[in-house]
């Protein structure tokens, strides 16, 4: 599997110490939902499937940020544990950017803001935040 969306298999997150990456560990159930990680499309139950989190670079095995450097919950782009207008405002400089495109905004493309993983940052990504506005992340 590709944890960080760089197209290389680099699975690493071994939180239980058995040397098997937790997202491929048939005995690991990170979110406690009784679905073992290899068959669970959302290992941390944060509402974003693991594939999308891999694309964005957020941690698919961690639902909440531990600090402002911990990209865990996709709609919380500030990594402060809550989704508010300050998270939404961070989209303004990157709106309209396209992965691999050739427009003036393309150099601003950042996978972290591509919440639907479609290769472009637009209003659809911002709208994906709507159900989370006012939400506070709790482990």
Backbone torsions as a table, in degrees:
resi	resn	phi	psi	omega
1	UNK	NA	161.5	-176.6
2	UNK	-116.5	99.3	-176.4
3	UNK	-64.7	-40.0	-171.0
4	UNK	-108.3	10.7	175.2
5	UNK	72.9	18.7	-179.2
6	UNK	-93.4	10.9	179.2
7	UNK	72.8	5.0	177.3
8	UNK	-106.6	140.0	177.1
9	UNK	-74.3	111.1	-174.3
10	UNK	-140.7	35.5	-176.8
11	UNK	-55.5	130.9	-176.4
12	UNK	-137.3	-30.9	-167.7
13	UNK	-61.9	92.2	177.9
14	UNK	-108.6	82.3	-175.3
15	UNK	-79.0	-22.0	-177.8
16	UNK	-96.8	2.0	172.0
17	UNK	75.2	16.2	-179.3
18	UNK	-95.9	11.7	179.7
19	UNK	69.0	4.9	175.6
20	UNK	-104.3	125.5	178.1
21	UNK	-53.2	130.4	-172.7
22	UNK	-59.7	-31.2	-178.8
23	UNK	-75.6	-13.1	174.8
24	UNK	-112.1	0.7	-177.6
25	UNK	-79.4	114.6	-177.7
26	UNK	-65.3	-12.1	179.3
27	UNK	-103.7	0.6	-177.2
28	UNK	-98.1	134.2	174.3
29	UNK	-133.2	80.7	-172.1
30	UNK	-55.0	-41.3	-175.6
31	UNK	-96.0	-0.9	176.5
32	UNK	68.4	26.5	-178.8
33	UNK	-93.2	9.4	-179.5
34	UNK	71.9	7.5	173.7
35	UNK	-107.4	118.0	-178.0
36	UNK	-66.8	144.8	-171.0
37	UNK	-46.6	-44.4	-178.3
38	UNK	-60.9	-22.7	180.0
39	UNK	-107.5	0.5	-176.6
40	UNK	-98.8	115.2	-178.6
41	UNK	-70.8	-15.3	179.0
42	UNK	-135.5	83.4	-172.8
43	UNK	-61.3	-24.3	-178.9
44	UNK	-108.7	3.0	177.7
45	UNK	52.9	41.9	178.4
46	UNK	-98.7	4.8	178.0
47	UNK	92.6	-1.0	178.5
48	UNK	-123.6	126.1	-176.2
49	UNK	-68.4	158.9	-174.6
50	UNK	-59.4	-37.8	179.2
51	UNK	-60.8	-44.9	178.4
52	UNK	-65.0	-40.9	179.8
53	UNK	-65.0	-37.9	175.5
54	UNK	-61.3	-41.6	179.1
55	UNK	-61.8	-45.6	-177.0
56	UNK	-76.4	-20.4	-177.1
57	UNK	88.5	13.0	174.5
58	UNK	-89.1	160.8	-174.0
59	UNK	-80.9	112.4	-178.2
60	UNK	-72.7	-6.1	179.4
61	UNK	-110.3	7.2	-177.0
62	UNK	-135.0	116.1	-176.1
63	UNK	-79.6	-28.4	-174.1
64	UNK	-130.3	143.2	178.4
65	UNK	-71.0	141.3	175.8
66	UNK	-85.6	-26.4	177.2
67	UNK	-158.6	-179.1	-175.0
68	UNK	-72.3	-4.5	175.7
69	UNK	-100.1	0.9	-174.8
70	UNK	-101.6	99.1	177.1
71	UNK	-77.1	96.7	-176.3
72	UNK	-118.8	-53.7	-174.8
73	UNK	-99.2	109.8	-172.4
74	UNK	-49.1	-45.0	-177.9
75	UNK	-74.4	-11.6	179.1
76	UNK	-92.0	74.2	-175.0
77	UNK	-70.1	-16.4	174.8
78	UNK	-85.0	-14.0	-179.3
79	UNK	59.4	39.8	179.1
80	UNK	-108.7	6.1	176.1
81	UNK	89.0	3.1	175.9
82	UNK	-143.4	152.7	178.8
83	UNK	-108.5	120.3	-177.9
84	UNK	-144.8	-172.6	-176.5
85	UNK	-61.1	-27.7	178.8
86	UNK	-66.0	-32.2	174.4
87	UNK	-68.6	-43.1	180.0
88	UNK	-62.5	-41.7	-178.5
89	UNK	-63.2	-23.7	178.5
90	UNK	-67.4	-15.4	178.9
91	UNK	-77.0	-24.6	-172.9
92	UNK	-52.6	-48.8	-177.7
93	UNK	-67.8	-20.0	-175.9
94	UNK	-107.3	-6.2	179.4
95	UNK	-57.5	135.9	179.5
96	UNK	90.4	-5.3	-179.9
97	UNK	-80.1	147.1	-174.0
98	UNK	-131.4	135.2	176.5
99	UNK	-68.6	123.2	176.7
100	UNK	73.4	9.8	179.7
101	UNK	-82.4	-170.6	-177.3
102	UNK	-135.3	25.8	179.0
103	UNK	-92.2	173.2	-177.4
104	UNK	-65.1	-21.1	-178.1
105	UNK	-92.2	-7.9	-170.4
106	UNK	-60.9	-32.0	178.9
107	UNK	-67.2	-11.8	179.6
108	UNK	-92.7	-3.9	-178.6
109	UNK	-58.6	132.3	179.3
110	UNK	-139.8	116.5	-177.5
111	UNK	-53.8	-27.3	-177.7
112	UNK	-58.8	-28.5	-178.6
113	UNK	-96.1	-3.6	-178.1
114	UNK	-90.2	72.9	-172.0
115	UNK	-64.2	-25.4	177.7
116	UNK	-100.9	5.8	173.6
117	UNK	54.0	43.4	-179.6
118	UNK	-106.7	6.9	176.9
119	UNK	87.0	3.6	175.3
120	UNK	-143.4	149.0	180.0
121	UNK	-106.3	114.4	-175.8
122	UNK	-146.4	-170.1	-176.8
123	UNK	-60.5	-27.3	178.7
124	UNK	-63.6	-34.7	176.7
125	UNK	-69.0	-41.5	178.4
126	UNK	-64.1	-41.5	-179.9
127	UNK	-64.6	-25.8	177.2
128	UNK	-65.9	-16.7	179.3
129	UNK	-82.3	-21.4	-173.4
130	UNK	-49.2	-48.5	-178.4
131	UNK	-65.8	-14.6	-176.2
132	UNK	-100.9	-11.5	-177.7
133	UNK	-57.3	130.3	-178.3
134	UNK	86.1	-4.0	-179.3
135	UNK	-78.6	146.6	176.4
136	UNK	-119.3	130.2	-177.8
137	UNK	-81.3	129.7	175.2
138	UNK	-128.5	139.3	-179.0
139	UNK	-66.6	NA	NA
